[in-house]
Amino acid sequence: MPNWGGGAKCGACEKTVYHAEEIQCNGRSFHKTCFHCMACRKALDSTTVAAHESEIYCKVCYGRRYGPKGIGFGQGAGCLSTDTGEHLGLQFQQSPRPARAATTSNPSKFSAKFGESEKCPRCGKSVYAAEKVMGGGKPWHKTCFRCAICGKSLESTNVTDKDGELYCKVCYAKNFGPTGIGFGGLTQQVEKKE
């Protein structure tokens, strides 16, 4: 349908948005009064908006819907967040882990010279220099550089690798470390003498 004057259509109400009342976000125009979170209806501004495709959310609802889930991904340090946002109409989405793609461990000089980059072992996509983190002798995306068990973001100080996979030191110790008395697995009973 042609736009015979006026402005663009609002991304929320589909009515014409004139320049004086326009807020632009993610390539779309909105009325100032329509620029609110699609889940909790909280008014948004440029510092509180988080866009996903054609939807706009406050950062809290965006995190509930599209952010990482599980222990350690709460709203503050050391927080366990069990709020999935269901009371706001958000549905808990647990994305399946992508299958690990086979990668070449030694790219040819030809591919390195002509733009084909190394592949991330976690997602199988190309890793370019701006997003490259080395771990276990392989290049990783910064977003893929996470513990394979708990999903915690890793740094050079807390990363451990085993069989081509990355783990945080806590998960590595729990799953591959020594077990028995004195190693956190069993405790020793000591009887008191009277």
PyMOL commands that set and color helices and strands:
alter all, ss='L'
color gray80, all
select helices_A, chain A and resi 19-21+32-34+59-66+86-88+109-113+129-131+169-176
alter helices_A, ss='H'
color red, helices_A
select strands_A, chain A and resi 8-9+16-17+22-25+28-31+49-52+55-58+118-119+126-127+132-135+138-141+159-162+165-168
alter strands_A, ss='S'
color yellow, strands_A
deselect
rebuild
show_as cartoon
